[in-house]
Amino acid sequence: MRAGVTLLVAAGYEYLGRTGATLLLPHQDWITFAFTPLADADLVSIGKASLTTLHTSGHTNESMCFLLNDSALFSGGFIASLLG
Protein backbone atom coordinates (compact mmCIF):
# COMPACT_ATOMS: atom_id res chain seq x y z
CA MET A 1 0.00 0.00 0.00
CA ARG A 2 1.37 3.43 -0.87
CA ALA A 3 1.55 6.21 1.75
CA GLY A 4 -0.44 8.78 -0.28
CA VAL A 5 -3.18 6.29 -1.10
CA THR A 6 -3.31 5.14 2.52
CA LEU A 7 -3.64 8.73 3.73
CA LEU A 8 -6.38 9.53 1.22
CA VAL A 9 -8.38 6.42 2.11
CA ALA A 10 -7.90 6.97 5.86
CA ALA A 11 -9.09 10.57 5.59
CA GLY A 12 -12.10 9.46 3.56
CA TYR A 13 -12.94 6.72 6.04
CA GLU A 14 -12.71 9.17 8.96
CA TYR A 15 -15.00 11.64 7.13
CA LEU A 16 -17.41 8.81 6.32
CA GLY A 17 -17.66 7.91 9.99
CA ARG A 18 -18.38 11.50 11.03
CA THR A 19 -20.95 12.30 8.33
CA GLY A 20 -22.45 9.07 7.01
CA ALA A 21 -21.45 10.18 3.49
CA THR A 22 -20.82 7.71 0.70
CA LEU A 23 -17.13 7.11 0.02
CA LEU A 24 -16.28 7.09 -3.70
CA LEU A 25 -12.98 5.43 -4.64
CA PRO A 26 -11.43 3.96 -7.76
CA HIS A 27 -12.19 0.23 -7.91
CA GLN A 28 -9.69 -1.79 -5.86
CA ASP A 29 -9.58 -5.12 -4.10
CA TRP A 30 -7.60 -4.23 -0.97
CA ILE A 31 -10.23 -2.00 0.70
CA THR A 32 -12.12 -3.95 3.38
CA PHE A 33 -14.95 -1.51 4.14
CA ALA A 34 -17.96 -0.45 2.04
CA PHE A 35 -17.39 2.12 -0.70
CA THR A 36 -18.83 2.97 -4.10
CA PRO A 37 -16.33 2.06 -6.82
CA LEU A 38 -15.55 4.56 -9.57
CA ALA A 39 -14.74 3.50 -13.11
CA ASP A 40 -13.37 5.33 -16.13
CA ALA A 41 -15.73 8.02 -17.47
CA ASP A 42 -18.06 8.03 -14.45
CA LEU A 43 -19.71 11.38 -13.80
CA VAL A 44 -20.09 12.60 -10.22
CA SER A 45 -22.23 15.71 -9.63
CA ILE A 46 -21.76 17.85 -6.53
CA GLY A 47 -24.07 20.84 -6.59
CA LYS A 48 -23.26 22.77 -9.77
CA ALA A 49 -19.90 21.04 -10.15
CA SER A 50 -19.28 17.85 -12.07
CA LEU A 51 -16.31 15.51 -11.89
CA THR A 52 -15.54 13.11 -14.71
CA THR A 53 -13.31 10.22 -13.71
CA LEU A 54 -10.41 9.27 -15.97
CA HIS A 55 -8.54 6.02 -15.43
CA THR A 56 -4.87 6.90 -15.69
CA SER A 57 -3.03 3.77 -14.67
CA GLY A 58 0.44 4.80 -13.60
CA HIS A 59 2.26 3.91 -10.43
CA THR A 60 -0.84 1.97 -9.30
CA ASN A 61 -3.48 0.12 -11.34
CA GLU A 62 -6.27 2.10 -9.67
CA SER A 63 -4.77 5.53 -10.43
CA MET A 64 -7.40 8.03 -11.46
CA CYS A 65 -7.64 11.69 -12.43
CA PHE A 66 -10.66 13.90 -12.04
CA LEU A 67 -11.81 16.46 -14.61
CA LEU A 68 -13.72 19.30 -12.91
CA ASN A 69 -16.39 20.97 -15.08
CA ASP A 70 -14.43 20.04 -18.23
CA SER A 71 -11.85 22.70 -17.35
CA ALA A 72 -9.47 21.60 -14.56
CA LEU A 73 -7.71 18.26 -14.17
CA PHE A 74 -6.65 16.88 -10.77
CA SER A 75 -4.68 13.71 -10.15
CA GLY A 76 -5.43 11.44 -7.20
CA GLY A 77 -1.86 12.07 -6.05
CA PHE A 78 -2.48 15.82 -5.97
CA ILE A 79 -5.62 15.35 -3.89
CA ALA A 80 -3.76 13.06 -1.47
CA SER A 81 -1.00 15.68 -1.11
CA LEU A 82 -3.57 18.21 0.13
CA LEU A 83 -4.34 15.93 3.08
CA GLY A 84 -0.88 15.61 4.46
C-alpha positions as CSV (number, residue, x, y, z in Angstrom):
1,M,0.0,0.0,0.0
2,R,1.4,3.4,-0.9
3,A,1.6,6.2,1.8
4,G,-0.4,8.8,-0.3
5,V,-3.2,6.3,-1.1
6,T,-3.3,5.1,2.5
7,L,-3.6,8.7,3.7
8,L,-6.4,9.5,1.2
9,V,-8.4,6.4,2.1
10,A,-7.9,7.0,5.9
11,A,-9.1,10.6,5.6
12,G,-12.1,9.5,3.6
13,Y,-12.9,6.7,6.0
14,E,-12.7,9.2,9.0
15,Y,-15.0,11.6,7.1
16,L,-17.4,8.8,6.3
17,G,-17.7,7.9,10.0
18,R,-18.4,11.5,11.0
19,T,-20.9,12.3,8.3
20,G,-22.4,9.1,7.0
21,A,-21.4,10.2,3.5
22,T,-20.8,7.7,0.7
23,L,-17.1,7.1,0.0
24,L,-16.3,7.1,-3.7
25,L,-13.0,5.4,-4.6
26,P,-11.4,4.0,-7.8
27,H,-12.2,0.2,-7.9
28,Q,-9.7,-1.8,-5.9
29,D,-9.6,-5.1,-4.1
30,W,-7.6,-4.2,-1.0
31,I,-10.2,-2.0,0.7
32,T,-12.1,-4.0,3.4
33,F,-15.0,-1.5,4.1
34,A,-18.0,-0.5,2.0
35,F,-17.4,2.1,-0.7
36,T,-18.8,3.0,-4.1
37,P,-16.3,2.1,-6.8
38,L,-15.6,4.6,-9.6
39,A,-14.7,3.5,-13.1
40,D,-13.4,5.3,-16.1
41,A,-15.7,8.0,-17.5
42,D,-18.1,8.0,-14.4
43,L,-19.7,11.4,-13.8
44,V,-20.1,12.6,-10.2
45,S,-22.2,15.7,-9.6
46,I,-21.8,17.9,-6.5
47,G,-24.1,20.8,-6.6
48,K,-23.3,22.8,-9.8
49,A,-19.9,21.0,-10.2
50,S,-19.3,17.9,-12.1
51,L,-16.3,15.5,-11.9
52,T,-15.5,13.1,-14.7
53,T,-13.3,10.2,-13.7
54,L,-10.4,9.3,-16.0
55,H,-8.5,6.0,-15.4
56,T,-4.9,6.9,-15.7
57,S,-3.0,3.8,-14.7
58,G,0.4,4.8,-13.6
59,H,2.3,3.9,-10.4
60,T,-0.8,2.0,-9.3
61,N,-3.5,0.1,-11.3
62,E,-6.3,2.1,-9.7
63,S,-4.8,5.5,-10.4
64,M,-7.4,8.0,-11.5
65,C,-7.6,11.7,-12.4
66,F,-10.7,13.9,-12.0
67,L,-11.8,16.5,-14.6
68,L,-13.7,19.3,-12.9
69,N,-16.4,21.0,-15.1
70,D,-14.4,20.0,-18.2
71,S,-11.9,22.7,-17.3
72,A,-9.5,21.6,-14.6
73,L,-7.7,18.3,-14.2
74,F,-6.6,16.9,-10.8
75,S,-4.7,13.7,-10.2
76,G,-5.4,11.4,-7.2
77,G,-1.9,12.1,-6.1
78,F,-2.5,15.8,-6.0
79,I,-5.6,15.4,-3.9
80,A,-3.8,13.1,-1.5
81,S,-1.0,15.7,-1.1
82,L,-3.6,18.2,0.1
83,L,-4.3,15.9,3.1
84,G,-0.9,15.6,4.5
